Amino acid sequence: SLLDNGRCGRVAVAANKRQLKSLADMIKGKQGRFRQNLLGKRVDYSGRSVIVVGPSLKLHQCGIPKQMALELFRPFIYSKLYLRGLVSTIKNAKNLVEKRGPEVWDVLDEIIREYPILLNRAPTLHRLGIQAFEPILIEGKAIQLHPLVCTAFNADFDGDQMAVHVPLSLEAQAEARCLMMSTNNIFSPASGSPIIVPTQDIVLGLYYMTRERINAKGEGSLFADTDELERAYASKQVDLNARIKVRLKIPGIKKLQLIDTTTGRAILSRILPKELPFELVDRVLDKRRVLELIDVSYRKAGLKKTVVFADQLMYTGFHYATMAGISFGVDDMMIPKDKQNVLSEAEEEVKDIEHQYAAGLVTGGEKYNKTVDIWSNANERIASHMMDELSTEMVKDSKGKKVSQPSFNSIFMMADSGARGSAAQIRQLAGMRGLMAKPDGSIIETPITANFREGLNILQYFISTHGARKGLADTALKTANSGYLTRRLVDASQDVIITEKDCGTTDGVYIKSNIEGGEVVESLGERALGRVLAEDVKSTSKRTILSAGTLLGEKEIELLTQKGIDQIKVRSAITCESAYGICATCYGRDLARNRLVSEGEAVGIIAAQSIGEPGTQLTMRTFHIGGAVSRSVSVNSITPKTDGIVRLHKVKLLEHDDEYIVISRSGELSIVTEAGNERERYKVPYGARLRYKEGEAVEAGTVIVNWDPHMHPVIAETEGTIALEHFIEGGTVHKQTDDITGMSSYVIMPGVKEQAPAISITKKGKEVKLGDGRMAHYRLMPGMIVTVEDGDKINVGDTIARIPQESSKTRDITGGLPRVVDLFEARVPQEAAILAECSGTISFDKEIRGKQKIVITGKDEQHYVLVPKWRRIEIAEGEYVEKGEVISEGERNPHDILRLLGVNEMADYLVKEIQDVYRLQGVKINDKHIEVIIRQMMRRVRITDPGDSNYLIDDNVEKTKLVEINKNLVVSGKQPAIYEALLLGIKKASLSTESFISAASFQETTKILTESAIHGSRDMLKGLKENVIVGRLIPAGTAWDVPEKNLMDAFEMNLQSTLKEENVETTTKDTTV
């Protein structure tokens, strides 16, 4: 128990039942040596205090309390006083400073002028959690913080505290000024969009001053310039929201131009950098447009002007928010007039369902689902009525006519501008609160029909405490889980550094627009911005538009969009061939700096922070499908939203009655413009009926494809006569007749093993042979419905049997943080989809141990899969499947995708799935961060044939190491080892790193250290963590250029001299014997 207490079962305890601290406990865990003292240390020259807002500061400034500055810079003051001859000893200096005489403040002022200091707010979730500012001395005891950097720090002024650090060495000051200054961190490293953004009051002020009010004072006036306009506004001759005409200076035109605009917009144009067009502010500015304004300003006017502009925007926003005097009273929450009608209608419907339930017509589950549906619908209707009434108002124009204009209701303006609040919150204030969830996540079927303006009764209040309490409990759990995810990500990716300019690979990944349900969620341009092309982009006429190796900036993206390119191949971290770290070309643009990433940038850490930082915003719950969620009607047709030309991808067709029947499973249909730009993309299911063929023009709103969502058909690919085999009524099949239509059909019964029913198509009594050599013979599965009779004549494309598609059962969809964790840990889903092992034709074989055997016959291979009876099979006999296609529904397993479809498909799947979770919460993360993590998850490979290497089959090896060994084997004319890719979860990936110091500081400390000691492992100190632990400069950023070789040489020399000394000692010992 001295070495590792509790390892052998019983824990040794002291007299007071406290566990004794063993030697192993000293080093492991959060309070152990590694995490407490080596990775995180306390710092001298630091202080902390509460923060308050500093609306009059410039972006690069912060206010520091005088007393704090005096304390932090004390040694500097002593030396200055001594040099000036004001004191002769340190003791005198100390006394003088204690007295706080005027000379002390003068000296302090001189010291802190242009001396950058660091501000940090815990938790530091990404690198913008520490930034440098120039201090301004202020009275009081609180630190003043510039409002625009609050987003980056995630700070608010409800009692948050921040820490101050003083960089001492010249190098540290230079880094603080050049790299960490708040004015140099305008863009978020996660998404590349501005992070210095006006919020709340500023947005409200800018929104209010750019709104137009009909028939306001001074409408239609004419002004010589903005100076005259400002004077008129100050003397209340013209209203801020009045429509007026004024002469403005337009970039590129010498003379002043007469512009029709509003007073507020014209005044706002005075602070606009001269490179920007007036159109940018000649519209209502909400939060999104202000963000765009700052982005455009950076691209056109540069960093310096943008920083000044952002500051000016802030001052202006604050000023006009004050002038607007927006606040809201209870009358501003307008309850919709027909709320009562909607509620009584819903109550009637619910009563109906109750009666049906009492009569036994519906089950308890159906009753619950329908009730929840009815109330969700009612809530939606009330909300839309409310927003209609709130968002517009009727006013009289200058001619006395009644016209409608967007409302000046305070609540509406706050939500509409993006300053605070959302439609969902307004709905609770003035609509109805709606359905509440129990703590276990299920929905309570009686909703809260009141809103906050009307007030809640006791029962309603009690119901709503459920949800509120669950929210608080969730938040606490979420923070811990999210923090742990970040820690695992950092550990997995900490040694990914940009090590060279270009690794020279021609490999990459294909990217195209991200389209869901026909709508473009993310265009090709958004995804490709800042990436480097891996191969030439050619136009339809085969001319090269952009050559490989081009960094895609805004101009290049515009060119791609014009030329209608819908897929390009770009370099990626996943396919980078650098032996250590990744190269700048494969990574592309540094998102926070808008240029190619520099060598030495620690992109692994940045990727981990970018993914981990928004983790707290993700939800914790798993969604239940059913009730309010599953109201989306099952899709049964495709109707394009834009005019364009039909393009088909991987679609096989049969012609049938002036329509085409789709007989491929993974077909897609897209609508493209004349230029070839993809506008929409849809999946086309097997058995769908297509009315247009490739290259035909279609108009928006026409149905081009339709299918039956509840039935999966089996389609005849030839004509002939039907022969039914083994159809025994009451045995293998059950005959049923529809009362209304009188049509009869057969339902295949389960449990018949020997003589499974089948259908064959014959001509002159012989089975027909199909084009690919198969016979037209279809084995039928239990549950299938056959609508043809023996001897029926059929044509190509006729449906001979159908598989009923049960509407997907209420299965839980894992969403939010748990889903992200599952993906990064590469966990196998519980009911993983069964994928086709090769391309080929499906046939059903006998059952084996209660599992259905499905055989896939390809060109030169045959595979079989066993599917459990309870799993739904998505295909019929005779269908052709591509390798990796889904045979039985479920969540796809990333390991299967990697094995069958390769690295690119698997990476594409992971990136898409992770992005979906973040997009749902409105979080933007660039794909390349996820790719960096995936690269780390794939850093090991499995040996399939060792060749002439020293490995064994099934060994797991570091990929870079193996590539190096293979190179040497090939050079000496031997057989290289053959390997296959492996996907590890991030926890496994960080434990399987080369560096034992890094792995030990992560988890399982004692185990890793003892094993390393036994193996005699050497740590080459390549990553960041191991260098922090041994106390060296980290090999990244400004310390990147310190040549590794010199450090290693010094290490070797040290080692040699130590060994020599030891040898000398041992030899002397030997001689004395």
KENUVO-895872 format. One line per 4 residues: number of its first residue (from 1); for each residue x, y, z of C-alpha. Coordinates in steps of 0.25 Angstrom, whole numbers. Layout:
<recs>
NUM	X:Y:Z  ...
</recs>
This chain:
<recs>
1	0:0:0  12:9:0  14:8:-15  -1:8:-20
5	-12:8:-9  -24:-1:-13  -17:-8:-24  -18:-21:-17
9	-32:-20:-12  -33:-15:2  -30:0:3  -21:4:15
13	-27:15:24  -23:24:35  -29:24:49  -40:34:44
17	-44:25:32  -37:34:22  -30:27:11  -15:28:12
21	-8:35:0  2:25:-7  13:29:-16  4:25:-29
25	-7:35:-23  4:46:-23  5:46:-38  -8:42:-44
29	-21:49:-45  -25:63:-46  -18:67:-33  -6:58:-36
33	8:63:-40  5:63:-55  -8:71:-56  -6:80:-44
37	8:84:-44  14:81:-58  3:84:-68  -3:96:-59
41	5:105:-51  3:118:-42  9:130:-48  15:142:-41
45	12:157:-46  -3:154:-47  -15:159:-40  -30:157:-42
49	-43:166:-40  -57:168:-44  -60:173:-58  -69:185:-62
53	-72:190:-76  -63:201:-82  -72:207:-93  -62:218:-96
57	-50:210:-97  -43:207:-111  -42:193:-116  -28:191:-111
61	-30:197:-97  -34:192:-84  -36:199:-71  -27:195:-59
65	-30:200:-45  -18:209:-40  -15:201:-28  -14:188:-36
69	-5:194:-46  4:199:-34  5:185:-28  8:178:-42
73	18:188:-46  25:190:-32  39:185:-36  39:194:-49
77	35:206:-40  46:204:-30  56:203:-41  51:216:-49
81	51:224:-35  65:219:-33  70:223:-47  63:237:-46
85	71:239:-33  58:241:-25  62:230:-15  76:224:-11
89	72:210:-6  61:200:-8  55:202:6  53:217:3
93	47:214:-10  37:204:-3  33:215:7  31:225:-4
97	22:216:-12  14:213:1  12:228:3  7:228:-12
101	13:242:-15  10:249:-28  24:245:-33  20:230:-32
105	8:232:-41  16:240:-51  26:228:-51  15:218:-52
109	9:225:-64  22:225:-71  24:210:-69  11:205:-74
113	10:214:-86  10:204:-98  13:192:-88  3:181:-93
117	-3:173:-81  -11:160:-83  -25:158:-78  -31:144:-76
121	-45:139:-73  -47:125:-68  -51:116:-73  -41:118:-85
125	-48:109:-95  -41:114:-108  -29:123:-110  -37:136:-110
129	-39:134:-95  -26:141:-93  -23:154:-100  -14:166:-99
133	-18:180:-96  -11:193:-93  -15:197:-79  -21:211:-76
137	-21:215:-61  -34:217:-55  -40:220:-41  -48:209:-34
141	-45:194:-32  -51:188:-44  -44:184:-57  -51:191:-69
145	-53:182:-82  -57:187:-96  -71:182:-100  -67:177:-113
149	-57:166:-108  -68:160:-98  -72:150:-109  -58:144:-110
153	-57:144:-95  -71:139:-93  -71:150:-82  -83:158:-76
157	-84:168:-65  -92:160:-55  -80:158:-46  -70:151:-55
161	-55:152:-51  -43:153:-59  -28:151:-57  -17:160:-61
165	-3:156:-65  9:164:-68  18:159:-78  33:162:-73
169	43:158:-84  44:166:-97  41:153:-105  28:152:-97
173	24:166:-99  27:165:-114  18:153:-115  7:159:-107
177	7:172:-116  8:165:-129  0:152:-127  -9:154:-115
181	-13:168:-116  -29:169:-117  -28:177:-130  -20:165:-137
185	-31:155:-133  -43:160:-141  -47:146:-147  -51:134:-140
189	-40:122:-142  -52:112:-142  -60:118:-154  -53:130:-160
193	-65:139:-157  -62:152:-149  -63:150:-134  -62:165:-131
197	-77:167:-133  -86:177:-127  -97:171:-119  -109:175:-111
201	-110:190:-109  -101:193:-120  -109:185:-130  -122:191:-125
205	-117:205:-126  -112:202:-141  -125:195:-144  -133:207:-139
209	-125:217:-146  -126:210:-160  -141:207:-159  -151:216:-167
213	-164:222:-161  -175:226:-171  -179:240:-169  -168:244:-159
217	-165:259:-157  -157:265:-168  -160:254:-178  -156:258:-192
221	-147:269:-188  -134:272:-196  -120:274:-190  -107:279:-196
225	-99:270:-188  -98:261:-176  -93:273:-167  -106:281:-170
229	-114:268:-168  -108:266:-154  -111:281:-150  -125:279:-154
233	-126:266:-146  -120:272:-134  -130:284:-135  -141:274:-136
237	-145:279:-150  -144:265:-156  -147:251:-149  -136:240:-149
241	-145:230:-157  -150:240:-167  -148:238:-182  -140:249:-188
245	-131:253:-199  -116:257:-196  -104:259:-204  -93:249:-201
249	-79:246:-206  -79:232:-213  -66:225:-215  -60:226:-229
253	-69:238:-233  -63:253:-231  -77:260:-230  -86:259:-218
257	-98:250:-222  -112:252:-217  -117:240:-210  -131:236:-205
261	-129:230:-191  -133:232:-177  -127:242:-167  -121:231:-158
265	-114:224:-170  -108:237:-175  -102:240:-161  -97:226:-160
269	-90:227:-174  -81:237:-168  -73:227:-160  -73:217:-172
273	-58:215:-177  -57:221:-191  -54:208:-198  -68:203:-195
277	-81:206:-203  -92:213:-196  -102:202:-200  -96:194:-189
281	-103:203:-179  -114:208:-187  -123:196:-182  -128:192:-168
285	-116:187:-160  -119:175:-152  -108:166:-145  -105:158:-157
289	-103:170:-166  -94:177:-156  -86:164:-156  -85:165:-171
293	-81:180:-171  -69:177:-162  -65:165:-171  -66:173:-184
297	-59:185:-177  -47:176:-174  -46:170:-188  -47:184:-195
301	-41:194:-185  -31:185:-177  -29:182:-162  -26:196:-157
305	-38:203:-162  -47:192:-158  -43:193:-144  -46:208:-144
309	-59:205:-151  -63:195:-141  -60:204:-130  -68:215:-137
313	-80:206:-139  -80:203:-124  -80:217:-120  -91:221:-130
317	-99:208:-126  -99:212:-111  -102:226:-114  -114:224:-122
321	-119:212:-114  -120:223:-102  -127:233:-111  -137:222:-116
325	-141:220:-101  -146:206:-105  -152:199:-93  -165:190:-92
329	-177:190:-83  -188:180:-81  -196:186:-93  -185:182:-103
333	-188:168:-101  -200:167:-111  -208:154:-109  -214:150:-122
337	-229:152:-124  -233:138:-128  -225:131:-117  -238:126:-110
341	-244:121:-123  -231:113:-126  -231:107:-112  -246:103:-112
345	-244:96:-125  -232:88:-120  -240:85:-107  -251:79:-116
349	-242:71:-124  -235:65:-111  -249:62:-106  -252:54:-118
353	-239:46:-117  -243:43:-102  -256:38:-107  -250:29:-117
357	-240:24:-106  -252:21:-97  -259:13:-108  -246:6:-110
361	-244:11:-125  -230:16:-122  -219:11:-113  -213:19:-101
365	-200:21:-109  -208:27:-121  -216:35:-112  -204:41:-106
369	-197:44:-119  -210:50:-125  -212:59:-113  -198:64:-113
373	-199:67:-128  -212:75:-127  -206:84:-116  -193:86:-124
377	-201:90:-136  -210:99:-127  -197:106:-121  -191:108:-135
381	-204:114:-140  -205:124:-128  -190:127:-130  -192:131:-144
385	-204:139:-142  -197:146:-131  -184:149:-139  -193:154:-150
389	-200:164:-141  -187:168:-134  -178:170:-147  -187:180:-154
393	-195:192:-151  -205:201:-159  -201:216:-160  -205:228:-168
397	-196:233:-179  -194:248:-183  -206:248:-191  -215:242:-180
401	-216:228:-186  -215:216:-177  -203:207:-180  -195:196:-172
405	-181:197:-168  -172:188:-160  -175:190:-145  -168:199:-136
409	-172:190:-124  -161:189:-114  -161:174:-112  -162:172:-127
413	-150:181:-130  -142:174:-120  -144:161:-126  -144:165:-140
417	-131:172:-139  -124:160:-132  -121:168:-120  -128:159:-110
421	-139:149:-110  -145:140:-120  -159:137:-126  -160:125:-117
425	-158:134:-105  -168:144:-110  -178:132:-112  -177:129:-97
429	-179:144:-93  -191:147:-102  -195:134:-108  -196:121:-100
433	-185:114:-92  -189:101:-99  -185:86:-96  -175:84:-85
437	-166:72:-83  -165:63:-71  -151:61:-65  -149:48:-73
441	-151:56:-86  -165:51:-89  -176:61:-92  -187:64:-83
445	-200:63:-91  -207:75:-84  -201:88:-89  -200:101:-82
449	-210:110:-89  -206:122:-82  -195:132:-85  -187:140:-76
453	-195:153:-78  -208:146:-74  -200:139:-62  -200:124:-59
457	-209:117:-49  -203:108:-38  -204:95:-46  -198:102:-58
461	-187:107:-50  -184:94:-44  -183:87:-57  -173:98:-62
465	-164:95:-51  -161:82:-56  -154:87:-69  -147:98:-62
469	-141:89:-52  -137:79:-62  -130:90:-70  -122:94:-58
473	-117:80:-55  -114:78:-70  -105:90:-71  -97:85:-59
477	-95:72:-66  -93:78:-80  -81:86:-75  -74:74:-69
481	-76:66:-81  -72:76:-91  -59:79:-83  -56:65:-83
485	-58:64:-98  -49:76:-100  -38:70:-92  -39:57:-100
489	-38:65:-113  -26:73:-109  -19:60:-104  -22:53:-117
493	-17:65:-126  -7:73:-118  5:69:-127  -1:73:-140
497	7:85:-144  10:91:-158  23:85:-161  26:88:-176
501	21:97:-187  16:86:-196  17:70:-195  15:69:-210
505	4:59:-210  -7:59:-221  -17:52:-212  -28:60:-206
509	-43:59:-203  -55:62:-212  -65:73:-207  -78:77:-213
513	-90:86:-208  -96:80:-195  -111:78:-199  -121:73:-189
517	-136:70:-193  -133:77:-206  -128:90:-200  -114:95:-200
521	-109:95:-186  -95:99:-189  -91:103:-203  -78:98:-210
525	-72:112:-208  -74:112:-193  -68:99:-192  -56:101:-201
529	-52:115:-196  -38:115:-191  -34:101:-197  -24:98:-207
533	-28:90:-220  -22:76:-222  -25:76:-237  -28:85:-248
537	-42:90:-249  -47:89:-263  -59:95:-270  -70:88:-278
541	-61:91:-290  -49:84:-283  -42:98:-282  -34:99:-269
545	-41:110:-260  -32:108:-248  -19:100:-247  -15:90:-235
549	-8:97:-224  -17:109:-224  -21:115:-211  -36:117:-212
553	-39:132:-207  -52:140:-209  -49:143:-224  -46:129:-228
557	-59:124:-221  -67:134:-229  -61:129:-242  -64:115:-238
561	-79:119:-235  -80:127:-249  -74:115:-256  -84:105:-250
565	-74:95:-244  -81:86:-234  -70:77:-229  -55:79:-227
569	-43:72:-221  -36:79:-210  -24:76:-201  -28:71:-188
573	-21:68:-174  -26:54:-175  -18:51:-188  -6:59:-184
577	7:51:-186  16:59:-176  23:49:-167  21:58:-155
581	10:68:-154  3:73:-166  8:83:-177  2:97:-180
585	-3:93:-193  -12:82:-188  -17:91:-177  -20:103:-185
589	-23:117:-180  -21:121:-166  -36:125:-162  -32:135:-152
593	-22:142:-161  -28:140:-175  -15:136:-182  -8:122:-184
597	-5:116:-170  10:119:-165  19:108:-162  20:104:-147
601	5:108:-145  -1:98:-134  -13:94:-143  -16:82:-135
605	-19:90:-122  -27:100:-130  -36:89:-136  -38:83:-122
609	-42:96:-116  -51:100:-128  -59:87:-126  -59:87:-111
613	-62:101:-109  -76:101:-114  -79:88:-107  -86:94:-95
617	-96:100:-105  -100:86:-110  -112:79:-104  -110:67:-95
621	-123:60:-98  -127:48:-107  -139:52:-116  -151:43:-116
625	-157:42:-129  -172:43:-128  -182:53:-123  -178:67:-127
629	-165:63:-134  -170:54:-144  -181:63:-150  -173:63:-163
633	-181:56:-174  -174:45:-181  -168:50:-194  -174:44:-206
637	-170:53:-218  -159:62:-222  -163:76:-226  -152:86:-230
641	-152:100:-224  -144:106:-235  -145:105:-251  -134:97:-257
645	-129:85:-264  -130:70:-259  -117:63:-256  -117:48:-252
649	-106:42:-244  -105:27:-243  -119:25:-247  -123:12:-255
653	-137:13:-262  -147:5:-269  -157:11:-279  -172:8:-275
657	-185:15:-280  -178:29:-284  -171:29:-270  -158:23:-265
661	-157:14:-254  -144:15:-245  -138:2:-242  -125:7:-235
665	-124:8:-220  -114:20:-218  -118:29:-230  -119:44:-228
669	-125:55:-236  -120:69:-237  -126:82:-243  -115:90:-249
673	-115:104:-256  -112:107:-270  -97:109:-266  -97:96:-259
677	-98:101:-245  -105:91:-236  -117:97:-229  -123:85:-222
681	-120:70:-220  -130:59:-216  -129:44:-214  -138:36:-223
685	-143:23:-217  -144:9:-224  -157:8:-231  -160:23:-232
689	-167:28:-245  -159:38:-253  -166:48:-262  -154:55:-268
693	-141:50:-274  -127:54:-273  -125:68:-279  -139:72:-279
697	-143:86:-274  -153:87:-262  -160:98:-256  -161:101:-241
701	-173:95:-234  -175:83:-244  -175:69:-238  -164:62:-246
705	-163:49:-238  -173:42:-229  -174:29:-221  -182:21:-210
709	-175:24:-197  -181:12:-190  -178:2:-200  -165:-3:-206
713	-168:-10:-220  -162:-22:-227  -162:-18:-242  -162:-27:-254
717	-150:-25:-263  -156:-33:-274  -169:-36:-280  -176:-50:-280
721	-186:-58:-272  -186:-60:-257  -184:-73:-250  -186:-74:-235
725	-178:-85:-228  -181:-92:-215  -194:-83:-212  -202:-91:-202
729	-214:-83:-197  -214:-84:-181  -200:-90:-182  -189:-82:-189
733	-199:-70:-192  -211:-64:-187  -221:-58:-197  -228:-45:-194
737	-239:-38:-202  -241:-23:-201  -256:-20:-197  -257:-7:-205
741	-249:-11:-218  -251:-26:-218  -237:-27:-222  -230:-39:-216
745	-215:-41:-211  -206:-51:-205  -198:-48:-192  -186:-57:-190
749	-187:-64:-177  -174:-65:-168  -168:-78:-163  -168:-87:-175
753	-154:-92:-178  -154:-103:-188  -163:-97:-199  -162:-82:-199
757	-172:-76:-209  -166:-70:-221  -170:-63:-234  -164:-66:-248
761	-167:-59:-261  -168:-69:-273  -169:-68:-288  -175:-81:-295
765	-174:-88:-282  -159:-86:-279  -153:-76:-269  -148:-63:-276
769	-133:-60:-275  -130:-45:-272  -119:-37:-278  -109:-40:-268
773	-110:-55:-269  -120:-56:-257  -133:-64:-257  -146:-55:-255
777	-148:-63:-242  -152:-55:-230  -152:-62:-216  -162:-55:-206
781	-159:-51:-192  -170:-52:-181  -179:-40:-180  -178:-37:-195
785	-191:-34:-202  -193:-41:-216  -204:-34:-225  -202:-43:-238
789	-209:-56:-241  -204:-69:-247  -204:-67:-262  -205:-52:-262
793	-198:-45:-274  -189:-34:-270  -180:-23:-277  -166:-17:-273
797	-167:-8:-261  -180:-14:-255  -180:-16:-240  -181:-31:-237
801	-180:-30:-221  -178:-20:-210  -171:-19:-197  -179:-11:-187
805	-171:0:-181  -175:1:-166  -174:15:-162  -161:16:-154
809	-163:12:-140  -161:22:-129  -146:20:-128  -138:30:-120
813	-129:38:-128  -116:42:-120  -114:56:-122  -105:67:-117
817	-92:65:-109  -94:50:-107  -95:48:-122  -82:56:-124
821	-75:48:-114  -80:35:-120  -74:39:-134  -61:44:-129
825	-59:31:-120  -63:23:-133  -73:15:-125  -80:4:-132
829	-95:8:-133  -104:-2:-125  -113:-6:-137  -103:-3:-148
833	-108:-3:-162  -104:-16:-170  -96:-12:-183  -94:-19:-196
837	-80:-25:-195  -78:-25:-211  -86:-19:-223  -95:-30:-229
841	-109:-36:-230  -117:-40:-217  -123:-54:-216  -129:-60:-203
845	-124:-73:-198  -129:-83:-187  -130:-78:-173  -118:-81:-164
849	-121:-82:-149  -133:-72:-150  -125:-62:-158  -128:-59:-173
853	-116:-62:-182  -115:-52:-193  -105:-55:-204  -99:-44:-213
857	-93:-49:-226  -83:-40:-232  -75:-41:-245  -64:-49:-239
861	-68:-51:-225  -79:-56:-216  -82:-51:-202  -93:-54:-192
865	-99:-47:-180  -107:-52:-169  -119:-43:-165  -126:-45:-152
869	-141:-48:-154  -146:-36:-147  -138:-26:-155  -145:-20:-167
873	-139:-24:-180  -139:-12:-190  -137:-20:-203  -144:-30:-212
877	-138:-42:-219  -132:-39:-232  -128:-24:-229  -114:-19:-232
881	-107:-13:-220  -94:-5:-220  -83:-8:-210  -85:-1:-197
885	-100:1:-199  -110:-1:-188  -117:-15:-188  -124:-13:-174
889	-127:0:-168  -119:6:-156  -108:16:-153  -96:13:-162
893	-84:8:-155  -71:17:-158  -62:4:-157  -71:-2:-168
897	-71:10:-177  -55:10:-176  -54:-4:-179  -63:-4:-191
901	-63:9:-197  -49:15:-192  -44:26:-184  -50:38:-192
905	-64:32:-191  -62:30:-176  -56:44:-173  -68:50:-181
909	-78:42:-173  -72:47:-160  -70:61:-164  -84:62:-169
913	-90:55:-156  -82:64:-147  -86:76:-154  -101:73:-154
917	-101:73:-139  -94:87:-138  -102:93:-149  -115:89:-142
921	-110:98:-131  -106:109:-140  -91:107:-138  -81:109:-150
925	-68:101:-150  -59:99:-162  -58:85:-167  -43:85:-166
929	-43:85:-151  -51:72:-151  -42:66:-162  -29:69:-153
933	-36:61:-142  -40:50:-152  -25:49:-157  -21:46:-142
937	-32:36:-141  -25:29:-153  -11:30:-149  -9:15:-147
941	-11:3:-157  -13:-12:-157  -2:-21:-164  -9:-31:-173
945	4:-36:-179  17:-33:-172  26:-35:-185  40:-35:-181
949	38:-26:-169  39:-30:-154  24:-29:-151  14:-40:-150
953	0:-40:-156  -10:-32:-149  0:-23:-142  -5:-9:-140
957	6:1:-144  8:16:-145  6:19:-160  18:29:-161
961	27:19:-155  23:8:-165  23:17:-177  38:20:-173
965	41:5:-171  34:1:-185  43:12:-192  55:5:-187
969	51:-9:-190  47:-4:-205  61:3:-206  68:-10:-202
973	60:-18:-212  51:-26:-201  36:-28:-200  29:-16:-192
977	18:-19:-182  4:-18:-187  -6:-11:-177  -20:-6:-176
981	-26:7:-169  -30:6:-155  -40:16:-148  -38:18:-133
985	-46:27:-124  -39:39:-119  -37:33:-105  -30:21:-111
989	-22:30:-121  -17:39:-109  -13:27:-101  -6:21:-113
993	3:32:-116  18:31:-118  21:40:-106  20:32:-92
997	20:46:-84  8:51:-92  0:38:-90  4:37:-75
1001	-1:51:-73  -15:48:-80  -20:35:-73  -16:22:-67
1005	-3:29:-62  3:18:-53  1:7:-63  7:15:-75
1009	19:19:-66  22:5:-61  21:-1:-75  30:10:-81
1013	40:7:-70  40:-8:-73  41:-5:-88  52:5:-86
1017	44:15:-95  50:28:-100  42:40:-102  47:49:-114
1021	39:61:-108  33:64:-121  19:68:-117  15:81:-108
1025	10:74:-95  23:66:-93  31:79:-95  22:87:-85
1029	24:76:-75  39:75:-76  40:91:-76  45:94:-90
1033	39:104:-100  28:97:-108  32:94:-122  21:102:-128
1037	19:117:-132  31:126:-129  39:115:-124  37:106:-136
1041	50:111:-143  59:106:-132  65:95:-140  61:81:-134
1045	75:76:-138  83:85:-128  74:81:-117  76:66:-120
1049	91:68:-122  92:75:-108  84:64:-102  93:53:-109
1053	105:60:-104  100:61:-90  97:46:-90  111:43:-96
1057	118:50:-85  109:44:-74  112:30:-79  127:33:-80
1061	127:37:-65  119:25:-62  129:16:-69  140:22:-62
1065	134:20:-49  131:5:-52  145:2:-58  151:8:-45
1069	142:-1:-37  146:-13:-45  161:-10:-43  160:-8:-28
1073	154:-22:-27
</recs>
